[in-house]
Amino acid sequence: MKLRIGGKKNDSTDALNVPLRRGSSEDPASAPKKRFRVEPHSLGLRPGINVRRLNQLLDQLDVQTFIAKRRASRKKH
């Protein structure tokens, strides 16, 4: 597979390696450093709801919904 980069033909390995080398050869000290900051937001959850266990809560609700639908479909038949 041949790719064109900068007007020259390169094989696929060079097509990947050339931009990586260019990026890694830049002086990291010359790059502007902006400190990353996380802005916390209130979720407005009720007391007692553990944010770290929301996936488990969602799984439980999914199971309950599935069981309710199965029971409803069995009553129809």
Biopython code that builds the backbone (N, CA, C, O; Angstrom):
import numpy as np
from Bio.PDB.StructureBuilder import StructureBuilder

atoms = [
    (1, "MET", "N", (0.846, -1.167, 0.000)),
    (1, "MET", "CA", (0.000, 0.000, 0.000)),
    (1, "MET", "C", (0.898, 1.239, 0.000)),
    (1, "MET", "O", (1.809, 1.358, 0.820)),
    (2, "LYS", "N", (0.637, 2.133, -0.903)),
    (2, "LYS", "CA", (1.432, 3.356, -1.000)),
    (2, "LYS", "C", (0.547, 4.551, -0.640)),
    (2, "LYS", "O", (-0.607, 4.639, -1.060)),
    (3, "LEU", "N", (1.105, 5.447, 0.130)),
    (3, "LEU", "CA", (0.403, 6.670, 0.498)),
    (3, "LEU", "C", (1.255, 7.859, 0.100)),
    (3, "LEU", "O", (2.481, 7.757, 0.047)),
    (4, "ARG", "N", (0.630, 8.964, -0.173)),
    (4, "ARG", "CA", (1.370, 10.171, -0.515)),
    (4, "ARG", "C", (1.351, 11.110, 0.691)),
    (4, "ARG", "O", (0.293, 11.469, 1.207)),
    (5, "ILE", "N", (2.535, 11.491, 1.116)),
    (5, "ILE", "CA", (2.671, 12.468, 2.192)),
    (5, "ILE", "C", (3.662, 13.512, 1.718)),
    (5, "ILE", "O", (4.797, 13.185, 1.372)),
    (6, "GLY", "N", (3.244, 14.745, 1.703)),
    (6, "GLY", "CA", (4.129, 15.828, 1.300)),
    (6, "GLY", "C", (4.656, 15.679, -0.114)),
    (6, "GLY", "O", (5.761, 16.131, -0.414)),
    (7, "GLY", "N", (3.877, 15.048, -0.992)),
    (7, "GLY", "CA", (4.276, 14.921, -2.382)),
    (7, "GLY", "C", (5.200, 13.753, -2.661)),
    (7, "GLY", "O", (5.521, 13.502, -3.823)),
    (8, "LYS", "N", (5.648, 13.016, -1.629)),
    (8, "LYS", "CA", (6.524, 11.863, -1.834)),
    (8, "LYS", "C", (5.740, 10.589, -1.586)),
    (8, "LYS", "O", (4.811, 10.556, -0.778)),
    (9, "LYS", "N", (6.131, 9.543, -2.293)),
    (9, "LYS", "CA", (5.529, 8.236, -2.044)),
    (9, "LYS", "C", (6.234, 7.598, -0.861)),
    (9, "LYS", "O", (7.464, 7.571, -0.807)),
    (10, "ASN", "N", (5.462, 7.085, 0.086)),
    (10, "ASN", "CA", (6.005, 6.400, 1.255)),
    (10, "ASN", "C", (5.215, 5.106, 1.461)),
    (10, "ASN", "O", (4.043, 5.014, 1.095)),
    (11, "ASP", "N", (5.865, 4.132, 2.041)),
    (11, "ASP", "CA", (5.093, 2.948, 2.383)),
    (11, "ASP", "C", (4.288, 3.245, 3.641)),
    (11, "ASP", "O", (4.490, 4.286, 4.267)),
    (12, "SER", "N", (3.383, 2.356, 4.019)),
    (12, "SER", "CA", (2.464, 2.629, 5.122)),
    (12, "SER", "C", (3.191, 2.822, 6.446)),
    (12, "SER", "O", (2.716, 3.577, 7.294)),
    (13, "THR", "N", (4.318, 2.168, 6.647)),
    (13, "THR", "CA", (5.067, 2.341, 7.898)),
    (13, "THR", "C", (5.604, 3.757, 8.006)),
    (13, "THR", "O", (5.493, 4.388, 9.057)),
    (14, "ASP", "N", (6.187, 4.260, 6.920)),
    (14, "ASP", "CA", (6.690, 5.628, 6.931)),
    (14, "ASP", "C", (5.548, 6.631, 7.060)),
    (14, "ASP", "O", (5.701, 7.681, 7.685)),
    (15, "ALA", "N", (4.405, 6.302, 6.467)),
    (15, "ALA", "CA", (3.262, 7.200, 6.546)),
    (15, "ALA", "C", (2.838, 7.412, 7.993)),
    (15, "ALA", "O", (2.329, 8.479, 8.337)),
    (16, "LEU", "N", (3.037, 6.435, 8.826)),
    (16, "LEU", "CA", (2.717, 6.556, 10.239)),
    (16, "LEU", "C", (3.879, 7.123, 11.038)),
    (16, "LEU", "O", (3.685, 7.968, 11.912)),
    (17, "ASN", "N", (5.076, 6.663, 10.743)),
    (17, "ASN", "CA", (6.236, 7.045, 11.546)),
    (17, "ASN", "C", (6.684, 8.489, 11.348)),
    (17, "ASN", "O", (7.128, 9.124, 12.305)),
    (18, "VAL", "N", (6.580, 9.020, 10.142)),
    (18, "VAL", "CA", (7.055, 10.385, 9.879)),
    (18, "VAL", "C", (6.319, 11.401, 10.751)),
    (18, "VAL", "O", (6.978, 12.204, 11.411)),
    (19, "PRO", "N", (4.980, 11.406, 10.784)),
    (19, "PRO", "CA", (4.306, 12.388, 11.655)),
    (19, "PRO", "C", (4.607, 12.155, 13.143)),
    (19, "PRO", "O", (4.688, 13.108, 13.917)),
    (20, "LEU", "N", (4.769, 10.897, 13.535)),
    (20, "LEU", "CA", (5.103, 10.613, 14.934)),
    (20, "LEU", "C", (6.474, 11.170, 15.289)),
    (20, "LEU", "O", (6.657, 11.736, 16.367)),
    (21, "ARG", "N", (7.428, 11.011, 14.393)),
    (21, "ARG", "CA", (8.768, 11.553, 14.645)),
    (21, "ARG", "C", (8.745, 13.072, 14.712)),
    (21, "ARG", "O", (9.408, 13.677, 15.553)),
    (22, "ARG", "N", (7.972, 13.683, 13.815)),
    (22, "ARG", "CA", (7.876, 15.145, 13.828)),
    (22, "ARG", "C", (7.309, 15.630, 15.160)),
    (22, "ARG", "O", (7.814, 16.588, 15.745)),
    (23, "GLY", "N", (6.280, 14.977, 15.622)),
    (23, "GLY", "CA", (5.650, 15.379, 16.875)),
    (23, "GLY", "C", (6.538, 15.156, 18.075)),
    (23, "GLY", "O", (6.544, 15.964, 19.004)),
    (24, "SER", "N", (7.292, 14.064, 18.069)),
    (24, "SER", "CA", (8.137, 13.771, 19.221)),
    (24, "SER", "C", (9.435, 14.572, 19.206)),
    (24, "SER", "O", (10.100, 14.689, 20.236)),
    (25, "SER", "N", (9.803, 15.128, 18.046)),
    (25, "SER", "CA", (11.052, 15.887, 17.983)),
    (25, "SER", "C", (10.881, 17.337, 18.433)),
    (25, "SER", "O", (11.864, 18.038, 18.671)),
    (26, "GLU", "N", (9.625, 17.784, 18.550)),
    (26, "GLU", "CA", (9.402, 19.151, 19.005)),
    (26, "GLU", "C", (9.804, 19.274, 20.470)),
    (26, "GLU", "O", (9.641, 18.339, 21.253)),
    (27, "ASP", "N", (10.317, 20.412, 20.816)),
    (27, "ASP", "CA", (10.752, 20.673, 22.181)),
    (27, "ASP", "C", (9.515, 20.849, 23.075)),
    (27, "ASP", "O", (8.763, 21.806, 22.891)),
    (28, "PRO", "N", (9.292, 19.951, 24.028)),
    (28, "PRO", "CA", (8.102, 20.069, 24.876)),
    (28, "PRO", "C", (8.105, 21.328, 25.732)),
    (28, "PRO", "O", (7.044, 21.803, 26.136)),
    (29, "ALA", "N", (9.291, 21.876, 26.013)),
    (29, "ALA", "CA", (9.358, 23.098, 26.817)),
    (29, "ALA", "C", (8.816, 24.296, 26.054)),
    (29, "ALA", "O", (8.369, 25.270, 26.659)),
    (30, "SER", "N", (8.855, 24.228, 24.720)),
    (30, "SER", "CA", (8.373, 25.355, 23.923)),
    (30, "SER", "C", (6.854, 25.363, 23.806)),
    (30, "SER", "O", (6.261, 26.385, 23.461)),
    (31, "ALA", "N", (6.234, 24.249, 24.086)),
    (31, "ALA", "CA", (4.781, 24.179, 24.003)),
    (31, "ALA", "C", (4.167, 24.929, 25.190)),
    (31, "ALA", "O", (4.638, 24.796, 26.320)),
    (32, "PRO", "N", (3.128, 25.707, 24.936)),
    (32, "PRO", "CA", (2.496, 26.416, 26.055)),
    (32, "PRO", "C", (1.844, 25.418, 27.002)),
    (32, "PRO", "O", (1.190, 24.469, 26.569)),
    (33, "LYS", "N", (2.027, 25.640, 28.280)),
    (33, "LYS", "CA", (1.464, 24.723, 29.271)),
    (33, "LYS", "C", (0.267, 25.371, 29.934)),
    (33, "LYS", "O", (0.388, 26.365, 30.650)),
    (34, "LYS", "N", (-0.868, 24.795, 29.682)),
    (34, "LYS", "CA", (-2.082, 25.248, 30.321)),
    (34, "LYS", "C", (-2.501, 24.163, 31.304)),
    (34, "LYS", "O", (-2.656, 23.002, 30.927)),
    (35, "ARG", "N", (-2.679, 24.532, 32.528)),
    (35, "ARG", "CA", (-3.023, 23.567, 33.555)),
    (35, "ARG", "C", (-4.440, 23.052, 33.326)),
    (35, "ARG", "O", (-5.374, 23.824, 33.107)),
    (36, "PHE", "N", (-4.574, 21.740, 33.382)),
    (36, "PHE", "CA", (-5.877, 21.109, 33.231)),
    (36, "PHE", "C", (-6.645, 21.235, 34.533)),
    (36, "PHE", "O", (-6.105, 20.965, 35.605)),
    (37, "ARG", "N", (-7.879, 21.636, 34.445)),
    (37, "ARG", "CA", (-8.683, 21.816, 35.642)),
    (37, "ARG", "C", (-10.047, 21.176, 35.445)),
    (37, "ARG", "O", (-10.681, 21.343, 34.403)),
    (38, "VAL", "N", (-10.487, 20.443, 36.457)),
    (38, "VAL", "CA", (-11.802, 19.812, 36.435)),
    (38, "VAL", "C", (-12.770, 20.714, 37.178)),
    (38, "VAL", "O", (-12.523, 21.096, 38.322)),
    (39, "GLU", "N", (-13.860, 21.049, 36.532)),
    (39, "GLU", "CA", (-14.886, 21.872, 37.160)),
    (39, "GLU", "C", (-15.956, 20.944, 37.737)),
    (39, "GLU", "O", (-16.671, 20.296, 36.972)),
    (40, "PRO", "N", (-16.084, 20.863, 39.051)),
    (40, "PRO", "CA", (-17.109, 19.992, 39.642)),
    (40, "PRO", "C", (-18.503, 20.585, 39.451)),
    (40, "PRO", "O", (-18.681, 21.803, 39.453)),
    (41, "HIS", "N", (-19.473, 19.712, 39.289)),
    (41, "HIS", "CA", (-20.863, 20.125, 39.126)),
    (41, "HIS", "C", (-21.737, 19.306, 40.068)),
    (41, "HIS", "O", (-21.510, 18.112, 40.259)),
    (42, "SER", "N", (-22.703, 19.935, 40.632)),
    (42, "SER", "CA", (-23.654, 19.242, 41.493)),
    (42, "SER", "C", (-24.636, 18.480, 40.602)),
    (42, "SER", "O", (-25.200, 19.050, 39.668)),
    (43, "LEU", "N", (-24.839, 17.202, 40.888)),
    (43, "LEU", "CA", (-25.763, 16.387, 40.093)),
    (43, "LEU", "C", (-27.194, 16.495, 40.600)),
    (43, "LEU", "O", (-28.131, 16.084, 39.915)),
    (44, "GLY", "N", (-27.364, 17.044, 41.791)),
    (44, "GLY", "CA", (-28.713, 17.190, 42.334)),
    (44, "GLY", "C", (-29.359, 15.866, 42.695)),
    (44, "GLY", "O", (-30.579, 15.728, 42.608)),
    (45, "LEU", "N", (-28.558, 14.889, 43.099)),
    (45, "LEU", "CA", (-29.097, 13.579, 43.461)),
    (45, "LEU", "C", (-29.656, 13.594, 44.877)),
    (45, "LEU", "O", (-29.244, 14.383, 45.727)),
    (46, "ARG", "N", (-30.591, 12.709, 45.095)),
    (46, "ARG", "CA", (-31.164, 12.580, 46.428)),
    (46, "ARG", "C", (-30.149, 11.984, 47.386)),
    (46, "ARG", "O", (-29.266, 11.235, 46.969)),
    (47, "PRO", "N", (-30.270, 12.313, 48.678)),
    (47, "PRO", "CA", (-29.368, 11.712, 49.662)),
    (47, "PRO", "C", (-29.512, 10.192, 49.659)),
    (47, "PRO", "O", (-30.615, 9.667, 49.509)),
    (48, "GLY", "N", (-28.408, 9.502, 49.821)),
    (48, "GLY", "CA", (-28.434, 8.040, 49.848)),
    (48, "GLY", "C", (-28.094, 7.392, 48.522)),
    (48, "GLY", "O", (-27.863, 6.184, 48.478)),
    (49, "ILE", "N", (-28.054, 8.156, 47.433)),
    (49, "ILE", "CA", (-27.684, 7.591, 46.127)),
    (49, "ILE", "C", (-26.176, 7.716, 45.982)),
    (49, "ILE", "O", (-25.620, 8.814, 45.990)),
    (50, "ASN", "N", (-25.529, 6.569, 45.850)),
    (50, "ASN", "CA", (-24.079, 6.519, 45.726)),
    (50, "ASN", "C", (-23.717, 6.658, 44.250)),
    (50, "ASN", "O", (-24.046, 5.788, 43.443)),
    (51, "VAL", "N", (-23.050, 7.736, 43.902)),
    (51, "VAL", "CA", (-22.692, 8.008, 42.509)),
    (51, "VAL", "C", (-21.816, 6.903, 41.936)),
    (51, "VAL", "O", (-21.902, 6.596, 40.747)),
    (52, "ARG", "N", (-20.989, 6.313, 42.759)),
    (52, "ARG", "CA", (-20.074, 5.268, 42.279)),
    (52, "ARG", "C", (-20.779, 3.960, 41.988)),
    (52, "ARG", "O", (-20.176, 3.049, 41.421)),
    (53, "ARG", "N", (-22.032, 3.847, 42.360)),
    (53, "ARG", "CA", (-22.762, 2.604, 42.127)),
    (53, "ARG", "C", (-23.964, 2.804, 41.201)),
    (53, "ARG", "O", (-24.891, 1.995, 41.205)),
    (54, "LEU", "N", (-23.950, 3.869, 40.414)),
    (54, "LEU", "CA", (-25.074, 4.133, 39.516)),
    (54, "LEU", "C", (-25.219, 3.046, 38.448)),
    (54, "LEU", "O", (-26.338, 2.720, 38.054)),
    (55, "ASN", "N", (-24.112, 2.485, 37.978)),
    (55, "ASN", "CA", (-24.203, 1.409, 36.989)),
    (55, "ASN", "C", (-24.934, 0.200, 37.561)),
    (55, "ASN", "O", (-25.725, -0.439, 36.867)),
    (56, "GLN", "N", (-24.669, -0.110, 38.824)),
    (56, "GLN", "CA", (-25.349, -1.228, 39.462)),
    (56, "GLN", "C", (-26.849, -0.932, 39.583)),
    (56, "GLN", "O", (-27.677, -1.816, 39.359)),
    (57, "LEU", "N", (-27.190, 0.288, 39.930)),
    (57, "LEU", "CA", (-28.593, 0.679, 40.016)),
    (57, "LEU", "C", (-29.270, 0.545, 38.652)),
    (57, "LEU", "O", (-30.390, 0.041, 38.562)),
    (58, "LEU", "N", (-28.605, 0.987, 37.606)),
    (58, "LEU", "CA", (-29.149, 0.873, 36.257)),
    (58, "LEU", "C", (-29.360, -0.584, 35.875)),
    (58, "LEU", "O", (-30.386, -0.926, 35.287)),
    (59, "ASP", "N", (-28.405, -1.443, 36.199)),
    (59, "ASP", "CA", (-28.556, -2.872, 35.920)),
    (59, "ASP", "C", (-29.769, -3.449, 36.637)),
    (59, "ASP", "O", (-30.524, -4.224, 36.050)),
    (60, "GLN", "N", (-29.961, -3.080, 37.896)),
    (60, "GLN", "CA", (-31.105, -3.582, 38.655)),
    (60, "GLN", "C", (-32.418, -3.115, 38.034)),
    (60, "GLN", "O", (-33.376, -3.883, 37.943)),
    (61, "LEU", "N", (-32.459, -1.862, 37.612)),
    (61, "LEU", "CA", (-33.671, -1.348, 36.971)),
    (61, "LEU", "C", (-33.939, -2.040, 35.641)),
    (61, "LEU", "O", (-35.092, -2.313, 35.306)),
    (62, "ASP", "N", (-32.894, -2.324, 34.888)),
    (62, "ASP", "CA", (-33.049, -3.048, 33.621)),
    (62, "ASP", "C", (-33.620, -4.438, 33.855)),
    (62, "ASP", "O", (-34.498, -4.880, 33.115)),
    (63, "VAL", "N", (-33.130, -5.128, 34.877)),
    (63, "VAL", "CA", (-33.616, -6.475, 35.187)),
    (63, "VAL", "C", (-35.078, -6.411, 35.605)),
    (63, "VAL", "O", (-35.883, -7.234, 35.168)),
    (64, "GLN", "N", (-35.426, -5.454, 36.438)),
    (64, "GLN", "CA", (-36.813, -5.322, 36.878)),
    (64, "GLN", "C", (-37.744, -5.039, 35.698)),
    (64, "GLN", "O", (-38.842, -5.592, 35.628)),
    (65, "THR", "N", (-37.314, -4.189, 34.781)),
    (65, "THR", "CA", (-38.109, -3.879, 33.592)),
    (65, "THR", "C", (-38.267, -5.113, 32.715)),
    (65, "THR", "O", (-39.356, -5.376, 32.204)),
    (66, "PHE", "N", (-37.188, -5.870, 32.537)),
    (66, "PHE", "CA", (-37.236, -7.087, 31.732)),
    (66, "PHE", "C", (-38.219, -8.087, 32.332)),
    (66, "PHE", "O", (-39.038, -8.662, 31.615)),
    (67, "ILE", "N", (-38.140, -8.294, 33.647)),
    (67, "ILE", "CA", (-39.023, -9.257, 34.320)),
    (67, "ILE", "C", (-40.480, -8.806, 34.196)),
    (67, "ILE", "O", (-41.360, -9.629, 33.944)),
    (68, "ALA", "N", (-40.737, -7.528, 34.367)),
    (68, "ALA", "CA", (-42.106, -7.021, 34.255)),
    (68, "ALA", "C", (-42.655, -7.231, 32.849)),
    (68, "ALA", "O", (-43.821, -7.595, 32.692)),
    (69, "LYS", "N", (-41.834, -7.009, 31.826)),
    (69, "LYS", "CA", (-42.287, -7.218, 30.448)),
    (69, "LYS", "C", (-42.555, -8.693, 30.171)),
    (69, "LYS", "O", (-43.521, -9.032, 29.487)),
    (70, "ARG", "N", (-41.704, -9.571, 30.698)),
    (70, "ARG", "CA", (-41.908, -11.013, 30.495)),
    (70, "ARG", "C", (-43.207, -11.467, 31.151)),
    (70, "ARG", "O", (-43.968, -12.235, 30.562)),
    (71, "ARG", "N", (-43.458, -11.000, 32.354)),
    (71, "ARG", "CA", (-44.694, -11.367, 33.052)),
    (71, "ARG", "C", (-45.917, -10.854, 32.296)),
    (71, "ARG", "O", (-46.919, -11.560, 32.179)),
    (72, "ALA", "N", (-45.836, -9.634, 31.786)),
    (72, "ALA", "CA", (-46.960, -9.057, 31.036)),
    (72, "ALA", "C", (-47.211, -9.837, 29.748)),
    (72, "ALA", "O", (-48.362, -10.050, 29.368)),
    (73, "SER", "N", (-46.149, -10.261, 29.080)),
    (73, "SER", "CA", (-46.336, -11.007, 27.831)),
    (73, "SER", "C", (-46.874, -12.405, 28.098)),
    (73, "SER", "O", (-47.606, -12.935, 27.264)),
    (74, "ARG", "N", (-46.541, -13.022, 29.226)),
    (74, "ARG", "CA", (-47.082, -14.353, 29.573)),
    (74, "ARG", "C", (-48.557, -14.285, 29.927)),
    (74, "ARG", "O", (-49.297, -15.233, 29.664)),
    (75, "LYS", "N", (-48.996, -13.182, 30.520)),
    (75, "LYS", "CA", (-50.403, -13.039, 30.876)),
    (75, "LYS", "C", (-51.273, -12.908, 29.637)),
    (75, "LYS", "O", (-52.434, -13.317, 29.654)),
    (76, "LYS", "N", (-50.733, -12.345, 28.565)),
    (76, "LYS", "CA", (-51.480, -12.167, 27.315)),
    (76, "LYS", "C", (-51.715, -13.496, 26.625)),
    (76, "LYS", "O", (-52.716, -13.654, 25.925)),
    (77, "HIS", "N", (-50.811, -14.465, 26.804)),
    (77, "HIS", "CA", (-50.904, -15.740, 26.085)),
    (77, "HIS", "C", (-51.705, -16.687, 26.841)),
    (77, "HIS", "O", (-51.900, -17.820, 26.401)),
]
sb = StructureBuilder()
sb.init_structure("model")
sb.init_model(0)
sb.init_chain("A")
sb.init_seg("    ")
for serial, (resi, resn, name, xyz) in enumerate(atoms, 1):
    if name == "N":
        sb.init_residue(resn, " ", resi, " ")
    sb.init_atom(name, np.array(xyz, "f"), 0.0, 1.0, " ", f" {name:<3s}", serial, name[0])
structure = sb.get_structure()
